[in-house]
Amino acid sequence: MKTTTAVLPRWTIATPIAAWLVLAAAFLLPGAGFMLALVGIALAAAVFAAVHHAEVVAHRVGEPFGTLVLAVAVTVIEVALIVSVMLTSGPEKAGLARDTVFAAVMIVCNGLVGLCLLVGGIRHREQDFQARGAVAKLAVLASLSVLTLVMPNYTTTRAGPLLSSSQLAFAGVSSLVLYGVFVFVQTVRHRDYFLAATADEEVHAEPPTNTQSLFAGLLLLVCLVAVVLLAKLLSPTVESAVQSIGAPAAVVGIVIAALVLLPEGLAALRAARADRLQNSLNLALGSALASIGLTIPTVAAVFLWTGQPLVLGIDGKETVMLFLTLLVGTLTLSGGRTTILQGAVHLSLFAAYLFLSFAP
């Protein structure tokens, strides 16, 4: 059997080119009303193309390396977007990294995981995965999120939600080291924790050639850069829309995180629907870990160098949502088997997060 991911359809090659043409047109015709519609269409098309190219690369390198490709690539470009917006917008955007990282955790751990479990449960009734790998990821996620998003509110060297220079440096280094250890465990030391317990048909499918994989990897990078730049073009419109409806400024972080996580989200949903829940959870939880483990160290280094303030601590309501999310995730993913019930529980938390974001 030959998998379709070993083929590069013409639309997946043409889409990145079209997306960059739309970007060029948007810079040449700034403010044109019809350009916003073109940018939105190009953004959606680039996301679908990115998912396809990520699956080609993932099929070639195998699991769990494949799920790291998209997560790390997206997060690196997400960091560039956050840093560029924060440095060009001034102190009023000092909390954008916090808002985006927290939104990414909520979207992934409640929205994406819940939707994957629900879709997989509806289609396959019950799904199995390696509980050891899921619990390991949740342990790292809990440590990273609490130390970087909650602890700044309780330090005394500098009034929260800010950290002193030494504390910020420690948070950045410790986050990067812990994420590095996790990647080593996932890909080398305990790789079997993150592999499906039973083989699926795609394991035996004919992999793409080296040339196809290299070309797909290059197109993946081109698509992801286009996604981020297109999202940045839409961000002023998003900010204006958020202000016009009277929503809190933190909603902007939710929109940015949702746009950037689209490629990973679609890939995870496709895996869950195909009864590959292990791959789905690797993608989802891995993206949340990469979002914190790579974003916080980079942002901390940049703001230590520039001397600008960096707001990291979340408020009391968000702290409760974070602890509840970590608790529920530990309970639902510790058994190695899921149904639609676990998916519904996570989605209910995601609905509460969205509602309280607009009506704090």
Secondary structure as UniProt FT lines:
FT   HELIX           4..6
FT   HELIX           10..28
FT   TURN            30..31
FT   HELIX           33..61
FT   TURN            63..64
FT   HELIX           65..89
FT   HELIX           91..93
FT   TURN            94..95
FT   HELIX           96..106
FT   HELIX           107..112
FT   HELIX           113..124
FT   STRAND          127..128
FT   HELIX           131..145
FT   HELIX           146..150
FT   HELIX           151..153
FT   TURN            160..161
FT   HELIX           165..184
FT   HELIX           185..189
FT   HELIX           191..194
FT   HELIX           201..204
FT   HELIX           210..244
FT   TURN            245..246
FT   HELIX           250..260
FT   HELIX           262..273
FT   TURN            274..275
FT   HELIX           277..306
FT   HELIX           316..332
FT   STRAND          337..338
FT   HELIX           340..358
//
